[in-house]
């Protein structure tokens, strides 16, 4: 009996060490590669948003929900990630709907041009999006749909299998954020105050094909159906990022889809002038993403569109959001 | 349990391609049926051996053609088992096996088809015939052996393979002392990789209640090449001794015949590894013949010299081409660029932490090898056994080289 207890104790210690090592060796995404910690910040948020943004970096860098709150009293959250592919957007939306049902879901259509064979699909981006997601049916789904050929499902279950070689790269950050996360975003918006003006305007290069793949349409259909089932208004947008180049052929396909399915579509790239975006001042990486001033202009503009067209509540005066707004302004000072 | 093991083996074997099965089924059926009538029938024995050995020789030439995909899994291992079985039955060493399933399992037992060891039927017969049970003790001991093998493979061999790949990628820049470093490290890699693989095979077998014989006996503690071959790949060395060297006359027919027999045996050993290793085999044969001539009275000095000789001869494995290998060996004696090696040691693919882990784990491996007997005799209780299993598992998980970009399944000896 004593022997059995001793053996169980040994196994228990082993399990605890194993869990500890899994946590320790997994990147914390707190000070570096902060994009990896965006997905889990949502879990700590009060779930009372009326607008949810999904999509790639063009949403988390360009739309500031707190500016929208200040402008129109909208409670919004950006569930965006670096290079979030459309199949990932679908699963992240599905996961979000388990926590709350917003009135509007805004999807940035930039990812429609990437299918599973695209060069842009990579393990590094998958990890940033998936690593910190809570375990659920949706996480299993997103892993299965996103894994590249070299990846294994098991390495998502046990991060040590992927990150074991980090033992000689551990920093203070790994210990500091062993059991906690660092809040790097404001309702999913990642602040960047740098300025790097657009140098050359994007050149239209000839592509072998401009057609969106059937798998992207399939996921866009799924997102649409998911919204319909939950009585959510789906809104498609193209954020005003100059790079990568947004072809007329892409635009036509999106317009056609929106028209056929009675979905609102806003090409904000075409409205850059009206919004007041100055690409010599309002971008931090020469036109890929907007900086804080650009994002503020865009968020105010889009907040008014949302407020006017989608029957949203004006939450102005909410103490929690007012406090957040103060913190936000402290940060961007 | 035999039938389950046989079905599992067949399924795994089939997964490597249906073309694999033609050879093994031929070897299995021909040896099973011929064995029933082979006693005292020299011609029948000779024809069956020639047919089976012919396949093996044919396969060894396949890498030089476009038909390499026809090379069946484990042919180097099961062909020698088939030959030893037929010869032993012919000589009346034991009775032929009537039970087809037991014999089929002896030939097709999947763990040893990847990497050996080459087992003899009399060693397996009793174990296959008796009723075996999976016991907790066997599972724990088997698991411990598997993890020990994995540690050798993933912590030591995995790291060394990165350095070897860097050095061999550019023979113009990496020669002289770089080549010597590659040779010394390859000795460690090959041993960790091969013996690690054998540990895994022995561990898996242990779980199923099958005890296979050891294939290594601390080979780098040998004081000359002759002794090295008594300690390295024991199942192949003893097979060659029993079924090639002794039948050729061994040392019974004078010094000259002994020398010729030794060289023939080592040529065959080289051929077993592949056609381009025959030269390597002959050189080993020469060192075996003159083994006592360079032995000093200092045990550790002898071990050092032997390690150096064996390491230099591994060049034929490292560079895979006799010409390049000889060039690299020559560069060791003509180019003394030790300073360059020291200043570039961190440009060979390993970071400081990796070198430290490699050095520490290699020292542990050699300490273990040096005290193997003592450690084997030591009785350990279940608590210590569980602790060792858990510790090894953690060490492998953290310090093992595996994951994206590294093929864990690839064992050096599985290609022979």
Interface residues (C-beta under 8 A of the other chain):
Chain A: X3 X6 X7 X10 X11 X13 X14 X17 X18 X21 X25 X123 X150 X151 X155 X160 X161 X162 X164 X165 X167 X168
Chain B: X351 X352 X353 X354 X382 X383 X386 X387 X390 X393 X394 X397 X398 X399 X400 X401 X402 X403 X404 X405
